[in-house]
């Protein structure tokens, strides 16, 4: 009994090269045949019987038949050739080419193509709705797989690209948060890592159609409209808290340096209460987000 994988492998048609002939040579031969037939019509007298008819008609018909086997291929273009429904091979030669006129010819572009996906609404790792879009550069590697293994390879690329993008978005959180491990990749901060994972995902999905992914990058990334304002306020709050932490840390270091300098130079002797008052005043000045107003104390702390 054959396994399912063996049956599938047997039904997959992979590309094989077919060597075509020089089209210009065949054009010359076809022209000579047609010219010979025309010359026979002009030079040979009528009434020579069936042999004379064949001598006139066959060269012209054969020349016309040879012309039917001509086709032109541009750079990065291929022609898939089949005979009565059976795949014979793929010709990647450039210029004017010739094959058996009975072959069916289907041209296929091998140039790089760009797919710019529209922004998709998906859920990230936390379940938050986000909008994500990507630009994908791809090209056909195996022409036979692209034509015979999938029904419409361009539509196949569009559908699989959307599926891959949704899957990749679900593996990462949009942004850093308390619930994430330290150094964990996010969609916003780990663009290169996400792009590399997306290329690998797309390549595995496109392999069945004989398509290579040359590049893939995110072009759009944002929270969905229904939570955008809430998440913006959250990001602003996190930014404010982070900034305040840095300000307080810097202020404490400056106050410590000031007290140490005063003590080392013996500029003024401060007891604990005066030190506390000085520290309080300096921290207010350094940490305040508004301009402070100086107050002159004409007395002392004890009066």
N, C-alpha and C positions, 0 to 999 in steps of 0.2 A: 504494500500500500504506500502510495506517495503522500508525503506530508503536504500540508497547505503551503508551506514556504517553497517547496520544490515546484509545485504547480504555478505559484506566482512567478518564481524565477524563470520558469520555462516560457511564460506568456509575456515577459518583458522583452521588448525589442530595443536593442542598443545600437548605437551608430556604428556603421562600418564604412570605410572609405571606398569610393568607386572612382576609378580613373577614367576621365572623359578624354575625347580626342580634340585636337586643335580645330576650332571651328573655321578658321580661315582656309585651311587645307580642304575641308569638306565643302566650303563655298565654291572654291575653285573647281573641284571635281563636279559639283552639281551644275555649275555654269557650263562646263565642257559637255556634260551629258545633254543638257537642254539645247545648247548650240548645235551639237551633233544631230539631235532629232529634228531641229528646225532646218538644218542643212539638208537632211534627207527628204523632208517635205518639198524643198525647193529643187533639189538636183535630180531626185529619182523620178522617173516617169510613173504616172498612175497606171493602174491596171496590172501591177506586178503580183497581185494575189495577196494571200495572207502573210507571206514572208515580208512583203513590202510594207504592209500595214504595221507589223510588229517592229520593223526596222525604224519606222517613223515614230510610233507611239511609245515604245518601251523606254528609250533614252529620256524622253521628256517626262514620263511618269516617274522614272527612277530619280531624275534630278529633282523633281518636286518632292518626292519622298525623302530625299536627303535633306532638303531645306527644312522639313518638319522636325528634324532632330537638332536644330540649332537653338541655342539660348544664350543669354548674356548674364554674367555674374559680376556684381560690383565687389569691391573689397569688403571683407567681413560680411559676406553673404553666402548662403549655401543653397543647394538644390537637392531635395529629397526625390529619389527616382524609384518608381515602382512599376512592375509589369503585371497587369491584370490583377491588381490588388496585393501583390506580393512585394514587400520591400526589398530592393536590390542594393541600395547603398546611398551615400551622401557625397556629393561633389562640392568641394570647397575651392576649386580652382577659380582664378579670376579671368575675366575677358570673355571672348566669344568661344563657346564650347559646343561640342557635338556628342550626342549619344544615340543609341538605338531610337529611331523615331517612334517606336511603339511604347517607349517608356513614358509614364505619366510624370510630370515635373511639378514640384511644389517648392517655391522659393521661400527662404526663411532668413530673416535678419539675425546676424550674430553680434551686432553692435551692442554696446552697453546702453541700458535703459534706466530711467529714473522713475521710481514710484514715490510720489509724495502723498502719504496717507492723510486723509482729513482727520482733524482732532476727534479722538474717541473718548467717550465717557466710560471710565473703568474704575474699579475699586483697588486701592493700593493694599499693602500688607496689613495695615491697620483697619481696613474697611472703609476708609474715607474716599468719597468720590472725587476723582481727578480727571482732568482732560489731558490727553497725551497724543502726540503725533510724531511721525518719523519720516525721514527721507531715505529710501533704499535704492542702491545702485546694483543692478543685476544684469546678467547676460546669459544667453543660452549656451551651454557647454556641450550637451549631447542632443543633437537635433532629432534623432529618432525617439528618444524618451519624451521630448517636449511635444512631439506631434502624435505619437502612437500610444504613449503610456497614460496620458491625461487627455480629457476631452477638449479643453480650451486652456492652454497653458497660461495665457495672460490673465484670464479670470481666476485660474488656480493661484497665481502669484498674489493677486489682490486679496483673495479670501484667506490664504495662509498667512499673509503679512499681518492682516488684522488679528487673526487668532494668536499669532506669536506675540504681537504687541500687547494684547490683553494678558497673556500669560506672564510675560516679563514684568508688566506693571504690578501684578499681584504678588510678585516675589520680593518687592522692595517697598519700604515706607517712603512717603513723599519727602519727609524732612526729619531731622533729628528729634528725638523726644526722650522722656524719662524712661519709657518702656523698652527702649532699644539698647542693645549691648554697646559698650564703648568701641568705637571704630567700625561699627556696622555700616555697610554701604546703603546710601539712600538715593532716590531718583534725582534729587536736586544737587546733592554734593558729589555723587559718584558717577558723573556722566560717562566717563571713559569705561568704567567697569560695566555699567549698564549697557553701553553700546557694544562692547565685546560680547557680553552674554546674549544680546539680541542678534548679533551676527551669527553666533553659533546656533541659536534656536532657528533662525531663518534658514541657514544652510541645511540643517537636518530635515526641515519641512520641504524645502525645494528640491532635495536630492531625487525624489521620485519623478520629477519632471525634467531632470537633467539640467538644472539651472544653478549657476554659481552666484553667490552674494559677494560683491566686491567691496561694498561699504554700506554702513547703516548707522544713522545718527538720529537722536531725538531733535525735532524741530519745534515742538510745542509741549510745554509742561506747565500746568496751572491747576489750582483747585477748581472744582466745579462751582458754578455760579451760586448754588444754594448754600454753600459753606464758605465761600471765598472771604466774606466780611468777617466771619467768626475766626477763621484761621489767620487772617491778617491781624486782627487784634491780639491773637495769641502770640504771633511772631513779634509784634511790637512789644508786648509785655515781656517776652523772653529777652528781647534785645535791651530793654530798659533795665531789667534785673542784672543782665550780664554787665552792662555799662556801669551800674551802680556798684557792683562788686569790685570792678577794677578801680573805680574812683575811691572807694573806701580803703581798699588795700594800699593805694598810692598815698592817700591822706595819712593813714596810720604810719607809713614809713617816713613821711616827711615830718610828722610831729615827733616821732622817735628820734630822728636825726637832729631836730631843733633842740629838744631837751638834752640830748647827749652833748651837743655843741656848747650849750650854755653851761652845763655842768663841768665839762673839760676845761673850758676857758675861764671858769669862775667869774663869769660876768655878773651873775646874780644868784643868790641862794634862795631856792624855792622849797617851802615845805610841801607836804602832801596835798594840802587844801589848795595852795596856789598852783601846784602842778595840775590838779584836777580842773581848776578853772581855766588854765591856759590850754589844756588839751581840749576842753569843751569848746572854747572860742575858736581854736585853730580848725577843729573838725567842722564846725559850722561854716567857717569861711571856705574851707577847701571842698566840702561836699555839697554845698548849696548850689542849686541850679539857677539861682537868681543872684543879683548883685547884693552884697551885704552892706549895711549902713553902720559905720563905726560909732561907738558910744564911748565918750570920754568919762572915765570914773575919777572924780576929784578926791574921793575918799580912799578907804582901804577896804579890804575884804572883811575886816573885823569891826568897822565902824558903820 
